[in-house]
Amino acid sequence: MHPLDDPSVYSQHDPSRMGRLIEQMPNHCAEAYTTSQAFTLPREYRKAERLLVVGMGGSAIAGDVISGLQSFDHGTPLNVVRDYTPDLEIDHRTLVIASSFSGNTEETLSALDYAMIRGARCMAITTGGELGEMAKSRGLPLLTFSFDGPPRSSIGWGVFALLGILRNLGYDAPIRDVTRAIEDLSALADAIHPDVLESHNPAKQLAANIGDRVVLIVASQHLRPVARRWKTQLAENSKSWAFFEELPEFHHNTIEGISHPQPDSTFVVLLRSSLYHERISKRFGLTAELLERKGVPFEQPEARSDSALSQSMTSILLGDYVSYYLALLRGVDPMAIPNLEWIKAQLSS
């Protein structure tokens, strides 16, 4: 029996049931979208010429995912800020969405305060904390939600709450494929669930092939944020460093590092898509050819669906499961984050 097909592995190494949270991503998406569609915003918020999401971690990646769809939709520019002070022009024409799962992310609180001083239209998304109190005390629109799990497992809430808010504001372009995306997510969740044997489960197979290697994830266009998500999930869940690159920039510098490969310590994941520009697709093919010639192990997961939103979300779900299975193979608890907690403790003291 393959280790990932043994139920005792899950009970031993996943006592907090991170796997259950990953499995529920389609439901999280549907719940978030329904809740956020019922959330009303002042009419003047529709006049924003720029959209800005301020956040860290999964909250920021949610903004990245939607921003990545703009390569197809060409809508109102949406930027993401991961810092204490946004290095962007902010004024009354800017809508700032402060997103923090805990509500206590110091960078997000600082960035929101900065935006308010400069007259931006602002709102907040959080489960509570200081951000919730700040929004209430300053009369800002506030979308709160309850979630029993760590911030990184609420990615469905992060992305689809933003989609619902954008629809309320009249930005319909990235909203078209919500139902399709949730359906595709549900189908994939069934196909790579722990109950599906390794012999028929591509997520388990990829995790086993990665083994103890450091992972480099390569993506392009709308899947660039997905590559970042893979990196962060591999770090937090499976406790190993991973890195991501984007094409075509990857071919202008980093690819030369393959001339001195470390095939025993490196594994490359090429996130492929039928929606890529034809020259990007050609570059992926050339990358795979070069990796094979140099003896560097790699795999090329193909994003499902002909919808950019669906491709992004299903690729995120695949990466989440790969990081989860990799944690179990390494015998580590995917929920625990002792190093992150140590950093937070030192900063708070």
Order of alpha helices (4+ residues) and beta strands (2+ residues): alpha-alpha-alpha-beta-alpha-alpha-beta-beta-alpha-beta-alpha-beta-alpha-alpha-alpha-beta-alpha-beta-beta-alpha-beta-alpha-alpha
